[in-house]
Structure formats: structure tokens, C-alpha cells
Amino acid sequence: MRLHPTPPRSPRREHPGYDCKMKFNVYGRFVIDVVREKDRWAMFEIVPGKRLRISDFAIPPSLDESHLPQFLDDIYHEMGRPGDKIVPLE
């Protein structure tokens, strides 16, 4: 029986990429990253030096990325003032 060396692990498994990554300014109060990881969305608040996962809300997996600003506005609307907007960044 011939033994084969174990193939190296794929770097993609160790550092998985995202299917989609978007950044939003929420009413000028804070910035969040919204990423698509396989079949689900994850949200992170950006703070100096790190990202904090936001687990208070779940974005429906079927939501198209073009609808994210409106969805985020529906979630955070109580924080906004008249004329404030959720603004996509970069």
C-alpha cells in the first residue's frame, strides 16, 4: 500500500472569501459591513481597529443586494432624522 502525503489545505478554507461585501454609512452615525457568506448575510459594525458582528438583526437570505439600503433603512429608521439616509460606501 502506497501512502500519499496529505494535500495542503486550501487557503480559501482557512480564509474564506465573501460572495458579496458592501459597506454602508448609517445616517452619519456609524459604518457597517454587510457580507454574503455562502447562502446568508452577516452584518458587522466597523469600530476603530476591529469589526463587531451585529447579531440583533437577521437579513433574509433571499434578499437581493440591491435591496440592502432599503432593508437597513427599515431596521435603523428610528435612529435617523428627516432627510438622513443610508449611504453605500466605496
Order of alpha helices (4+ residues) and beta strands (2+ residues): alpha-beta-beta-beta-beta-alpha-beta
